Amino acid sequence: MKILLPDTMPLNPALPEGWVAVTVDARAEIPAEHHDAEALVLWGPSRTHLTSAVENLESLRLVQSLSAGIDGILAAGFRQDVVIAAGAGLHSLTVSEHALALLLSLVRRLPEAREAQARHEWSTELGGLQPLHPADRVTTLIGAKVLIWGFGEIGQTLAPTLKALGAEVRGAARSAGTRGGFEVIAEGDVLAALPEVDVLIDILPASEQTAGAVGAEAFAALPDHAIFLNVGRGATVDQVALREVLEAGSLGSAAIDVTDPEPLPADSPLWDAPRLLITPHGAGGRPVGPDERIAANVRALMEGTEVLHAAAR
């Protein structure tokens, strides 16, 4: 039995006896000698690679993506009997780390400090005696009310760190309850909760339901001092509305790691929006524990047990 591994990252899963791993070019068609593969791992595949897999891998039983988002793979046209597994959880630590870096950069005003440094200016506005909780901006996570919209594995990984730094953290998901020890409100209650939120973190997946979910209405509901972060998907944010509230001064600051489209066009006015920090989809991009996930799901396939993070189809 054969599993195809992408050449876009080094992989060496401990496979069950009888399985052989072959590394192939993730940007090219799959060679004919490997059309007998029963499992396929995807990480940064080209459209050509995906199409080749759909059309030629007649024995395929498992597609293991190393990406958390698998919309493109689901839309590629694989047979219904092929199990498609997402890489959910493989990016929880790295995306949480990046989100924390973005948030602390804004809270501690590092972009402004960098600008002052470029001017060779020892800024008394940024340093020296400062109020802990000024009325017009968030300057500490101590006591800050944080809402994480999209409270999956990444949100539940990030939340304890924010709590340890003094923030009051809640999640928002499709249904209310408790996850990972944190209160979770229903998505239908988000707008009503936003006026009391100091930091809104978007980790929503891309779907028809979440398209533009954070738009003019949500931004209007946030306090003028609030901070907004997006480390989910660019399509979940109305970027025109984001730019407008930043230009109007009715949002404290924002940081986004994802945009729609990507790459963000060089002539996009979003580049010049005030108090906005943009990173080029760098939060993930480096799965943690992919070999273990691949091996576990190949074993599950062999034993007929539950494949981790298999997509509903």
N, C-alpha and C positions, 0 to 999 in steps of 0.2 A: 504494500500500500504506500502511496506517495502523497507527500504534502509539499506544496510549492511555497517557498519563502521569498519575500521581496528583497531586492538588493539595496533598498533605501536605508536599511539599518542592519547592524550585525545581530544575528539571531542564532541561538543554539539550544532549542528546546529539547528536554529529555523525553523522547517519544517512546511509546510502547513498543515492545518487540514486534518486528514485522513491518515497521514503518521506516521509510527512507525520506529524508528531506533534501530538496533540490532548490537552490537559489536561482531565481530568474530575474530578468530585467523588468522592473515594475512599470517602465515607461513604454514597453514594446509588446507586440503580440507574443502569446505564449507559444514556444516552439512545439511542433507537431509531436515530437517524441515524449512530451510531457502532458499530452491531452488525456492521459489515463489517470491523472491526479484525482484523489478523492477529497482532498482538503486544500484550501487556498488561504494564505494569509495576505492581507492587504494593508499597505502603509504608503500613502502617497501615490496610488496608482493613476496612470493616465487613462483617458477615456478609451484609447486603443486597447490597453491592457484589460480593462473591464469588459469591453465588448468581446474581445477574444475569449475571455473566460466564459462568458455567457453562451457564446456560440459553439465553443469547441470542447469544453470539459463535460462530457456526457456522463462521466462516472462521479461527478462532484457531489459530495454530501454535506460539506461544511465550508462556509466562508467565515473566516475569523478576521474581523477588522481590528486594527490597533487604534483606530479613532473612536472617540466617544459618539460622535455624530455619524450616522450611517445612511442619511437620506439619499445620497447619490447612489449608494450600493443597492438600497431597496428599490430604487427607480431603474436600475440597470437592466432588469428583466430576468433575473435568475429564476429557475424553476421553483415552484411552490414547495417541492419536497426538499429543497436545499436549505439547511439551517444557516441563518445569517446571525452571527454573534457580534455584538458591539464591544468596543474596548472600554466600556464604562468602568471607572475606577482606576484605570491605568494612568490617568492624568490628574487625579484628585490632588495629590501633593504639589505637583508643579504649578497647576492653575491656582491653587490656594496661595502658594508662595508668591506668585505674580500679582494676584489680587491684593494681597497684603502690602506688597511693595508699592503698588500704585496708590493704595489708600493712604499709607503712611507718608508717601511723597507729597500728596495733596494736603494732608492734615498738618504736616510739619513744614509745608511751604517750600519744599526743595526746589521746584522749578524757579520760584522767585529768588531763592538764594543763589542759584546758578547764574541767573541774570545779573544779580548784584555783583557776583564774583567777576563776571565778564566786564563789568564797569569799574572794577577795583574799588568797590564801595562796601564799607563795613556798615550794613544797614541797621539802623536803630529801630526801624519798623519791624524787622524780623527777629532781632535779638534783644537782650537786656530784659528788663522787667516787663512781664506780659500778664494779662488776665488769663485765668485758666479757661473760663467759658465766656468769651466775648459774645455779644448778642448777634453780631453780623457774620460769624464764621465758625466752623468747627476746627478747633486747634488741638484737640486731644480725643482719644478714643475713650477716655475715662468718663463714664456716664453717657456716652453717645448711644442713641437709639438706632440700631442697625436692622434693616430688613433685607433679607436675602430672598429674592424672587427667583424661584427655581431651586428648591431645597432638596436636591438629590445628593449623590455621593460627594460631589465637590463642595456643595454648600455645607454639608454635615462635617466635612473635613476642615473647612475654613472657620466655621462658627466657634469651636472651642478656643481657637487661638485668639479670635476677637474678644471673646468673653474673658480670657486670661489677661488681656490688656485693659479690661475695665468696661468694655462695651456691653450694652443690653441688647441681646440678639434674638430675633425671631425669624422664622422662615415663612415663605408663602408657597403654597402648592395647590394642586387641584382640589384637595380636600383638607379640612382642618384636622388637627390632632397634635400628637407629639412625635417627633422624630429625633433620634439621637440625643434625647434629653432636652430638646428645645421646643418651645411652643411654635406651632405652625398654623397660620391662618389660611383660609380658603382664598383662592385667587379672586373670587367675587367680592372679597372684603378689602382688597388691597387699596383701592382708591380712597376708601374711608379711613384707612390707617395712615396714609402718606402725610397728612398735615403734622403728625407727631414724629416723623422720621427724620433723623439727621443724616443718615447714609443709606442710600438705596443701591444694592448690588444686584445686577442682572446676570443670572446664570441660566437663563431660559434656553431651551433647545429651539431650533428652527422648525416651525410647522405652520400650517394655515391658521391655527388658532392663536399662535404667538406673534404672527407678523405685525410689526408696529405696535406691540403691546405697550411699550413705554413710549408714549407720544405726548401730544400737547396737553391732554387732560391729566395725565400722570404728572408731568412737569409742573403744571399749574397747581396741582394739589400739594406738591412738596414745598416746604419753607424756603425762603429766599437764600438761607445760609446752607442748604443741604448740598451734599456731595453725591454724585451719581457715578457708578462704575459699571462697565459692561465687559465681562469676560465670558459671555455666553455665545451668542450669535448676532452678527450685525443686523440681520433682518428683523430682529425683535425690537429695534429702536427706530423711531422716526427721526432721522438725522437732521432734517430741516428744522423740526421742532426743537431738537437739542441745540442747534446753532442759534436759533432765535432766542431761546431763554438765556443762553450764555451772553449773547450780545446785549440783551435787555437788562442783564444784571439780576434776573429773577431766579438764578441758580448759582449756588456758591462756586462750585467747580465740578469738573468731570474728568474721567479718564476712561478711555476705550481701547481695548486690545483687538477688537473686531469691527469690521465695517461692512457695508453693503453698497457697492460691490467691493471685492478685494482682488488685487490691491486697490487702495483708495486712489482715484485719479489725481494726478499732480495738480490739476486745476480745480479740485474740489474746494469750495469755500470753507469746508470743515477744518482744513489745515490751519486756517488763520483765526478760528474762533478763540475768543479770549478765555483764559483759565481752563483750557482743555489740554490734557496730556494724551498723546496717541502713541501706542506701541503697535508694531506690525504683526499682529497675531503671533506673539511670542510666548504666551502663557503656557501653552502645551508644547507640542512638537517633540517631546522626548518621553515616550511611555516608560513607566516604572513597572518592572516585573512582567514584560511581555512574554518571555520564555515560559514562565510558570503558567500564565493564562493559556497559551497555546497548548502546552502539554496537558493541562487539566481538561480542556475542551476536546482534545483528541481522545483522551481516555473516556470522557463522557460519551462521545460518539461511539466508541468501541463497545462500551458496557451498556449502552441504551439508557443512561441516566441523564439528568437534566444538564443541558449545556448552559454555562454561565452567560447571562445577559443575552440570551437568544431573543431576537426580535419577533414580536407578534406579527404574523402574516396572514 
